[in-house]
Amino acid sequence: MKIRNSVITPMKKAALTSITLAALFSTASSFAQSSPNDWLERMSVAVSSTNYEGTVIRRQNGESEALKVAHKIVDGVVNERLASQEGNGLEIIRIGDEVHCILPDRKSVLVEPWNNQSTLFSALPQGNLPNTPQYNLSVVREGRVAGRAAVMIAVRPHDEYRYGHRIWLDKESAFPLMTSLVNLEGQVIEEVKFADITIADNIASSALGPSINLDSFTWYRESDRFRAIEVETDWQCDDLPAGFHPVSTQTELMPADEGEEETSTTHIVYSDGIASVSVFIASRVVGDNQGWTLVGTSNSFSADVDGFQVTAVGEVPNITVQRIASSMRRPVP
């Protein structure tokens, strides 16, 4: 068989170029039509409604760990399992508003109440976040994550009191395939990335339960240890960074040993709509630590304020928790 070389005339070349450019502009136009808030709103729905399983690589503080993850909505209730593939084999089982933390090396299960946040994506920003003096939201580019077409959304802070986010969303479902928490210099503080993922409704029930027999384990219930009551408080922050405001206040009561009185801690949460800081206020005890500490990706700062131990904690820069903790005050009568 003889293969003849095609001859592309100037007219054909012009036509092909026109078609190619039209396709590119069509794709770019479609890509640009969705605003960052559109994507974040779709993401919020996807996080709460998508059934999936896969392998997640989480990196923080220079260390990495692999997690097997399965998530399924069963009769309107979230069922979820996260299992560490390294170390002590920690497993976290979530059933609705309750979480079981399984510690195989201690033969223990800690049962804790849980809010409506995702155990994997609890720090993600939500939808309806307009550009503010604190952040700029933008759709950056397209790419691929875990073998799927994705779009990157950037959440950039305008000052040094909060971190930024880079979020890669699945183009089809807006499910987050990769999230990065970054500082002002663009350095990654924490990254959660799916190495592989299957998005499907037929997640097996066996993937959602513990992988080991728990008959010989000791169970501890957080609800038996303390109770929280929504209250008003006269504590306030005199030097709150711009954009932050109080969103909740609780008094947490811890049971004491026999013959002693229960202790109370005031818990105030400040948020700017994306970042949040928890402030804990309790009576000062000799030996309480002061100053800055790092727990995972959260900074913590404790200060002695008028005889009270005040501790601010959050996934924010250390100057933020220090500023908030050091400026907590009770109005003088």
C-alpha positions as CSV (number, residue, x, y, z in Angstrom):
1,M,0.0,0.0,0.0
2,K,1.3,3.4,-0.9
3,I,0.8,6.2,1.7
4,R,0.5,9.6,0.2
5,N,1.6,12.7,2.2
6,S,-1.2,15.1,2.9
7,V,-0.8,18.5,1.5
8,I,-2.1,21.3,3.7
9,T,-2.9,24.3,1.7
10,P,-2.9,27.8,3.2
11,M,-6.7,27.7,3.2
12,K,-6.8,24.4,5.0
13,K,-4.2,25.6,7.5
14,A,-6.3,28.7,8.2
15,A,-9.4,26.6,8.7
16,L,-7.7,24.2,11.1
17,T,-6.2,27.1,13.1
18,S,-9.6,28.7,13.4
19,I,-11.2,25.5,14.6
20,T,-8.4,25.0,17.2
21,L,-8.6,28.5,18.5
22,A,-12.4,28.3,18.7
23,A,-12.2,25.2,20.8
24,L,-9.6,26.7,23.1
25,F,-11.6,29.9,23.6
26,S,-14.7,27.8,24.3
27,T,-12.9,25.8,27.0
28,A,-11.4,28.9,28.5
29,S,-14.8,30.7,28.5
30,S,-16.4,27.7,30.2
31,F,-13.6,27.6,32.8
32,A,-13.9,31.3,33.5
33,Q,-17.7,31.3,33.9
34,S,-17.6,29.6,37.3
35,S,-16.5,32.0,40.1
36,P,-14.4,30.9,43.1
37,N,-17.5,31.0,45.2
38,D,-19.4,28.9,42.7
39,W,-16.7,26.2,43.1
40,L,-16.6,26.5,46.9
41,E,-20.3,26.2,47.1
42,R,-20.2,23.1,45.0
43,M,-17.3,21.8,47.0
44,S,-19.3,22.2,50.3
45,V,-22.1,20.1,48.8
46,A,-19.7,17.5,47.4
47,V,-17.9,17.1,50.8
48,S,-21.2,16.3,52.6
49,S,-22.8,14.2,49.9
50,T,-20.2,12.3,47.9
51,N,-19.5,8.6,48.5
52,Y,-15.9,7.7,47.9
53,E,-13.0,5.6,49.0
54,G,-9.2,5.9,48.3
55,T,-5.8,6.5,49.7
56,V,-4.8,9.9,51.1
57,I,-1.3,11.2,51.7
58,R,-1.1,13.8,54.5
59,R,2.0,15.8,54.9
60,Q,2.7,18.2,57.8
61,N,5.8,19.4,59.7
62,G,8.1,17.6,57.3
63,E,6.5,14.2,57.9
64,S,4.1,12.1,55.8
65,E,1.5,9.5,56.5
66,A,-0.8,7.4,54.3
67,L,-4.5,6.9,55.2
68,K,-7.1,4.6,53.8
69,V,-10.4,6.5,53.6
70,A,-14.0,5.4,53.0
71,H,-17.0,7.7,53.2
72,K,-20.7,6.9,52.5
73,I,-24.0,8.4,53.3
74,V,-26.3,5.7,54.7
75,D,-30.0,6.7,55.3
76,G,-28.9,10.3,55.6
77,V,-26.2,9.6,58.1
78,V,-22.4,10.0,57.5
79,N,-20.5,6.8,57.8
80,E,-16.7,7.2,57.5
81,R,-13.5,5.4,58.3
82,L,-9.9,6.7,58.3
83,A,-7.2,4.2,58.9
84,S,-3.5,5.0,59.3
85,Q,-1.3,2.8,57.3
86,E,1.7,3.5,59.5
87,G,2.7,3.8,63.1
88,N,0.2,2.5,65.7
89,G,-2.5,1.7,63.2
90,L,-4.9,4.4,64.5
91,E,-8.5,4.1,63.0
92,I,-11.2,6.7,63.2
93,I,-14.8,5.6,62.7
94,R,-17.5,8.2,62.3
95,I,-21.1,7.4,62.5
96,G,-23.2,10.6,62.3
97,D,-22.4,12.9,65.2
98,E,-20.2,10.4,67.0
99,V,-16.5,9.5,66.4
100,H,-14.7,6.3,67.6
101,C,-10.9,6.7,67.9
102,I,-9.4,3.2,67.9
103,L,-6.0,2.9,69.5
104,P,-4.8,-0.7,68.8
105,D,-1.5,-0.3,70.8
106,R,-3.5,0.7,73.9
107,K,-6.4,-1.6,73.2
108,S,-8.6,1.5,73.7
109,V,-11.5,3.2,72.0
110,L,-12.2,6.9,72.7
111,V,-15.8,7.9,71.9
112,E,-16.3,11.6,71.2
113,P,-19.2,13.7,70.0
114,W,-18.7,15.3,66.6
115,N,-20.2,18.2,64.8
116,N,-21.2,18.3,61.2
117,Q,-17.7,18.9,59.8
118,S,-15.8,16.4,57.7
119,T,-13.1,14.5,59.7
120,L,-10.8,14.8,56.7
121,F,-11.6,18.3,55.4
122,S,-12.7,20.2,58.6
123,A,-10.5,23.2,57.9
124,L,-11.7,23.9,54.4
125,P,-13.4,27.2,53.6
126,Q,-17.0,27.1,52.8
127,G,-19.1,28.8,50.0
128,N,-20.5,32.3,50.0
129,L,-17.1,33.9,50.8
130,P,-16.9,37.2,48.9
131,N,-13.5,38.9,48.4
132,T,-12.8,40.8,51.6
133,P,-10.0,42.9,52.9
134,Q,-8.7,39.7,54.6
135,Y,-8.7,37.3,51.5
136,N,-8.7,37.2,47.8
137,L,-10.3,34.2,46.0
138,S,-9.4,33.2,42.5
139,V,-9.7,30.4,40.0
140,V,-6.0,29.8,39.0
141,R,-5.6,26.9,36.6
142,E,-6.6,23.4,35.5
143,G,-4.6,20.2,36.0
144,R,-4.9,16.6,37.1
145,V,-4.9,15.0,40.6
146,A,-5.2,11.3,41.3
147,G,-5.8,10.8,37.6
148,R,-8.8,13.1,37.4
149,A,-9.2,16.5,35.7
150,A,-9.1,19.2,38.4
151,V,-9.3,23.0,38.9
152,M,-7.2,24.9,41.5
153,I,-8.8,27.5,43.7
154,A,-6.5,29.9,45.6
155,V,-7.5,31.6,48.8
156,R,-4.9,34.3,49.5
157,P,-4.7,36.3,52.8
158,H,-4.0,40.0,52.7
159,D,-2.1,40.1,56.0
160,E,0.1,38.0,58.3
161,Y,-2.6,36.9,60.7
162,R,-4.0,34.0,58.6
163,Y,-2.9,31.3,56.3
164,G,-3.8,30.7,52.6
165,H,-5.3,27.7,50.9
166,R,-4.8,26.0,47.6
167,I,-7.6,23.7,46.7
168,W,-7.7,21.3,43.8
169,L,-11.3,20.4,43.0
170,D,-12.5,17.6,40.8
171,K,-13.9,19.2,37.6
172,E,-16.9,16.9,37.4
173,S,-18.0,16.8,41.0
174,A,-16.1,19.7,42.8
175,F,-14.9,17.2,45.4
176,P,-11.5,18.3,46.9
177,L,-8.8,16.0,45.6
178,M,-5.9,18.0,47.1
179,T,-5.7,20.8,49.7
180,S,-2.7,22.8,50.9
181,L,-2.4,25.2,53.8
182,V,0.2,27.7,53.0
183,N,1.9,30.6,54.8
184,L,2.6,34.1,53.4
185,E,5.9,32.9,51.8
186,G,4.0,30.2,49.9
187,Q,5.5,27.4,52.0
188,V,3.2,24.4,52.5
189,I,2.3,23.8,56.2
190,E,0.0,20.9,55.6
191,E,-1.1,19.0,52.4
192,V,-3.9,16.4,52.0
193,K,-3.8,14.7,48.7
194,F,-5.6,11.7,47.2
195,A,-3.2,9.3,45.6
196,D,-6.1,7.4,44.3
197,I,-9.9,7.7,44.7
198,T,-13.0,6.0,43.6
199,I,-16.2,8.1,43.6
200,A,-19.2,5.8,43.6
201,D,-22.4,4.9,45.5
202,N,-21.6,1.2,45.9
203,I,-19.0,1.6,48.8
204,A,-19.0,-1.7,50.7
205,S,-20.2,-1.7,54.3
206,S,-17.1,-3.6,55.3
207,A,-15.0,-0.6,54.2
208,L,-16.7,1.6,56.8
209,G,-16.2,-0.5,60.0
210,P,-13.1,-1.3,62.1
211,S,-10.6,-3.7,60.7
212,I,-9.9,-5.4,64.0
213,N,-12.0,-7.1,66.7
214,L,-12.7,-4.7,69.6
215,D,-14.1,-7.2,72.1
216,S,-11.1,-6.9,74.4
217,F,-10.8,-3.1,74.1
218,T,-11.7,-0.6,76.8
219,W,-14.1,2.1,75.8
220,Y,-14.0,5.7,77.1
221,R,-16.8,8.1,76.4
222,E,-16.0,11.8,76.2
223,S,-19.5,12.7,77.3
224,D,-18.8,11.0,80.6
225,R,-15.9,13.4,81.2
226,F,-17.3,16.8,80.5
227,R,-20.3,18.7,79.4
228,A,-20.6,22.0,77.5
229,I,-23.2,24.7,78.0
230,E,-23.8,27.6,75.6
231,V,-23.4,30.8,77.7
232,E,-22.7,34.5,77.4
233,T,-19.4,35.8,78.8
234,D,-18.0,39.2,79.7
235,W,-14.5,38.1,78.4
236,Q,-13.5,40.0,75.2
237,C,-10.5,40.6,73.1
238,D,-9.1,44.1,73.1
239,D,-6.8,43.7,70.1
240,L,-8.6,41.2,67.8
241,P,-7.1,41.0,64.3
242,A,-9.3,42.6,61.6
243,G,-12.0,40.3,60.3
244,F,-12.2,38.0,63.3
245,H,-15.4,38.0,65.4
246,P,-16.8,35.8,68.1
247,V,-19.1,33.0,66.8
248,S,-19.7,30.9,69.9
249,T,-19.2,30.9,73.6
250,Q,-19.4,27.8,75.9
251,T,-18.7,26.9,79.5
252,E,-17.1,23.4,79.7
253,L,-17.6,21.6,83.0
254,M,-15.1,18.9,83.9
255,P,-16.0,16.5,86.7
256,A,-13.7,16.4,89.6
257,D,-12.5,13.5,91.8
258,E,-14.6,12.5,94.7
259,G,-14.8,15.3,97.3
260,E,-13.7,18.0,94.9
261,E,-15.7,20.6,92.9
262,E,-15.9,20.4,89.2
263,T,-13.8,22.8,87.2
264,S,-15.1,25.1,84.5
265,T,-13.4,26.5,81.4
266,T,-14.8,29.3,79.2
267,H,-14.4,28.5,75.5
268,I,-14.7,31.3,72.9
269,V,-14.4,30.7,69.2
270,Y,-13.3,33.6,66.9
271,S,-13.6,33.3,63.1
272,D,-13.0,35.4,60.0
273,G,-15.2,33.1,57.9
274,I,-12.2,30.8,56.9
275,A,-9.7,30.7,59.8
276,S,-10.8,30.1,63.4
277,V,-9.2,30.5,66.8
278,S,-10.4,28.8,70.0
279,V,-9.7,30.6,73.3
280,F,-9.8,28.6,76.6
281,I,-10.0,30.5,79.9
282,A,-9.6,28.8,83.2
283,S,-8.4,29.5,86.7
284,R,-4.6,29.7,86.9
285,V,-2.9,26.6,88.4
286,V,0.7,26.6,89.6
287,G,2.8,24.9,86.9
288,D,0.6,25.9,84.0
289,N,2.8,26.5,80.9
290,Q,3.1,29.9,79.3
291,G,4.2,30.9,75.8
292,W,4.0,29.3,72.4
293,T,3.7,25.6,71.4
294,L,3.0,23.8,68.1
295,V,0.5,21.0,68.0
296,G,0.2,19.4,64.6
297,T,-0.5,22.4,62.3
298,S,-2.1,24.4,65.1
299,N,-0.3,27.1,66.9
300,S,-1.0,27.7,70.6
301,F,-0.1,30.5,72.9
302,S,-0.8,30.7,76.7
303,A,-0.7,33.8,78.9
304,D,-1.5,34.7,82.5
305,V,-4.3,37.3,82.4
306,D,-5.5,38.6,85.7
307,G,-4.9,35.3,87.4
308,F,-6.5,33.2,84.7
309,Q,-4.7,30.8,82.3
310,V,-5.7,32.0,78.8
311,T,-4.8,29.8,75.8
312,A,-5.5,30.5,72.2
313,V,-5.3,27.7,69.6
314,G,-5.8,27.6,65.9
315,E,-4.5,26.8,62.4
316,V,-3.2,30.4,62.1
317,P,0.3,32.0,62.4
318,N,1.8,32.1,65.9
319,I,1.5,36.0,66.0
320,T,-2.3,35.6,65.7
321,V,-2.8,33.3,68.8
322,Q,-0.3,35.4,70.8
323,R,-2.0,38.6,70.0
324,I,-5.5,37.2,70.8
325,A,-4.4,35.4,74.0
326,S,-2.5,38.4,75.3
327,S,-5.3,40.8,74.8
328,M,-8.2,38.9,76.4
329,R,-9.8,41.0,79.1
330,R,-12.8,41.1,81.5
331,P,-14.4,44.5,81.8
332,V,-13.8,46.2,85.1
333,P,-17.1,46.8,86.9
